[in-house]
Amino acid sequence: MTRSVAVLAIAVAFTTLEHRPGATAAAANSHATYTALRTAGLGEGVHVTDFVLKKDAATFTLTGSLYLLAPVENRVTGAVFVGDGTMAYAPPLAYERSMLRVLTRGEDFNETFQRAVFRFTDDTAALITHAAAGPAKAAASQAQNALKDVNDALRLRLRDNLHARLLHDVLSAAPGGLFHAYITGRKYSNRLIFTIDPQGAGFVSPEEVQLFSWADNRGGIFAAHHLSESYTTRQRRETAPGTWIDIQHHHLITSIETNGELTGDATTRFTSLVDGLTVVPFSLFPTLRVSSVTGADGQPLAWIQEAHDQDADFWVILPAPLRRGETCTIRTRYKGRDAVAAEGGDNYFPIARSNWYPNNTGIKDYATYDMTFSVPRRLRLVATGDLVSETVEADRAISRWGTDYPLSVAGFNDGLFESTEGTVGNYTVIALANAQPSNSTKELLRIAEAFQMPVGSLATASANKMALTEAQLALQILTEYFGPLSLRRVHVTQQGACNYGQAWPGVLYIPTCYYWSPVVRQQIGMQQTNPMYWNSVVAHEVAHLWWGHALGWNSYRDQWMSEGFSNLSASIFLQAAYPKEPQRFREFWRGMLASLTEKNRAGVRPIDVGPVTQGYRLSSDRTGAAAGAVLYPKGAYILHMLRMMMWSRDEGDEKFKALLRDFVATHRNQPVTTEDFKAAVEKHMLPEMDAGGDGTMDWFFRQYVHGTALPTYKLEQTVGRQDGQTVVGLKITQSNVHDGFVMLVPIYVELQDGRVIRLGSASLRGNTSVERTVPLGRVPVKRAMLNYYYDVLALEER
């Protein structure tokens, strides 16, 4: 293609962004069946006595009135209960029963209520009709008020378009299995929701069952699991890009204006993962308002998108059901503000990181991308994938990006940047910092001046070289550990947020405050729990190019690996980048231990809340922000312990590197599970790691991955001489563990010249002590030590 033809093609593409749907185009929310579901009122009312409704691990017992909702397409999709009801619930997993006791303050779950709203597409309506013992006795107005309260909550507070989900099952010929119970509880929470959805129960998808509370001071997801029968049959769970569809390719044409307004034209090719797919959910930022949806033949399709400040979930209604494995292509046009924030000084902050285009839920649906962006010509936009071309047409800068390999998600950053670039291995690295201060930075300077506070320069471009150098070094070090990436281009970009970083494939978002000097950060009162944060934040985000993208996570239960590996990588970076300052490495792990074992604002130690496999559910009103204090440090600690078990004096980290390279190569560009990683560890485990005696790592994963173990160690020692040799006497005590707990405890000695040498390890089971006498020849020993490099997640009694 010649340059003139290419420019013409791009110009035509952006002309389509101004498309206005014609008179035949469908309107949002206009589908008749959807409207009927949205407005369905009460129908027949019946009385029930001791009616037992068994739903998976929950049992409802009802005495009172049940008002069925008016049928839609001859299907009843709900009922409202007024009377005396109870809900008993015992999740099939022990650790879920333990988590549930956080809500109930230690007792078994047995909620009482006097009203509840049930929505369903399963057999509930038939069960109610069969149990009816006459007409309803409670006033219909009570039921109507309960239904209105739930509908209002779904629209305005929870912002969950349940009616779009119901529409799929009503239009599908396949039987539905949805069941939701909205309970006004009297003991634990007056805003309880119990859900069963074969397509995944909201945040905990692909798990089908969850119980959560959204009451003030009692909010949180307190139980989640797969359908109970799957645990008795031990069904193997395969990884999947989603529960509804698998997207193969995105073709995105995007224009961003000076005020941050985004206009998009997305063509999405996907395959159905279910039989009888009728309504397709997409993740799209709520202020990006859809103007039209068309099929591959150009015919308009109906879609659902309620007001941006309500339940604005985007669903597309297909003209005919899709079979499992059948492919479909749709085109969506949309426009809106707030997905990209204009922050002044030509600084922009992409708020909609994963849903600035119609996407699958989460970031585990790997697809190829062809993207074209247009921004004002003075600005520069960088994106995920490989740069195909850059042109300037009139007052617009146009760039095209694409991949010949699948990506977990696509993203971009734009602004008026100063840049510097370099190479390392096969990677090109471009560092971009904002050329001018944002409005928030100017305001900070104004406040500092008003209070006569001495604040140094808040300019960021001068630190661009540092960001480039750290990214290059991190890529070099981590490629050695994890193997090469598919991507060839990495952009290290400044973002307006000051307290966190993020990474998308090939685009790193580095916090603004990283670019300021340590003196400036101290002057404005910025602190981090881990003092090594600023020294390793770039390395942490570089690591996410592998952990989170080259390998994704299958569900929230596996997300600990993404943050854990990235935190581990930060520690490896500190160790390699500062070989003459080993205290940085130890200080990093001391900070990780403190994050886990010091009580948070809710008065709990994060490590006690639950295992890493409960993911972000660990945070609740009862437990505080425990999730971040577990996923990052404990996830890293699990991997650090494995690294230290596999380390040897002769080979260093070579066996650990072999494990990680193999894991990445085996699962590249796909989501992984905790069980996938366990299998990789067992493939590479050393003989001495078989502490359980069964050739597996069950013992380790049971204690640290699926458990909350935190042993305490005490070392009693003597250092003396016998027959001209140094002899070290050791007594090591392990406590605060269950009887079956086993651990390999590393033993070190510090020599008189300050060097630290690892002697080996002691295997301890349960609450016990071991004693050893270790002859060390003529080595001048100062003292023995346990856990010198914080090798084991544990406390030590001094």
Secondary structure, DSSP 4 states (H G I P E B T S, - for coil): --HHHHHHHHHHHHHGGG----TTS--TT--HHHHHHHH--EEEEEEEEEEEEEETTEEEEEEEEEEEEPPBTTB--EEEEEEEEEEEE--SSHHHHHHHHHHHTTSPEEEEEEEEEEEESSSHHHHHHHH--SB--S-HHHHHHHHHHHHHIIIIIS---HHHHHHHHHH-SSPP--EEEEEEESSS-SSEEEEE-TT--GGGTT--EEEEE-STT--EEEEEES-THHHHTTPPPPP-S-SSEEEEEEEEEEEE-TT--EEEEEEEEEEESSTTEEEEEEB--TTSEEEEEEETTS-B-EEE---TTS---EEEEEEEEEPTT-EEEEEEEEEESSSEEE-STTBEEE--SS-SSSB-SSS---BEEEEEEEEETTSEEEESSEEEEEEEETTEEEEEEE-SS-BS---EEEESEEEEEEEETTEEEEEEEESS--HHHHHHHHHHHHTT--------GGGHHHHHHHHHHHHHHHHHHH---S--EEEEEEES-SS--EEETTEEEEEGGGGS-HHHHHHTT---SSTTHHHHHHHHHHHTTTBTTTEEESSGGGHHHHHHHHHHHHHHHHHHH-TT-THHHHHHHHHHHHHHHS--TTS--HHHH--GGGGGGG-BTTTBSHHHHHHHHHHHHHHHHHHHHH-BTTTBTHHHHHHHHHHHHHHTTEEE-HHHHHHHHHHH--GGG-TTSSSSSHHHIIIIISS----EEEEEEEEEEETTEEEEEEEEEEESS-TT-EEEEEEEEEETTS-EEEEEEEEEESSEEEEEEEE-TT--EEEEEESTT--SS-EEE-
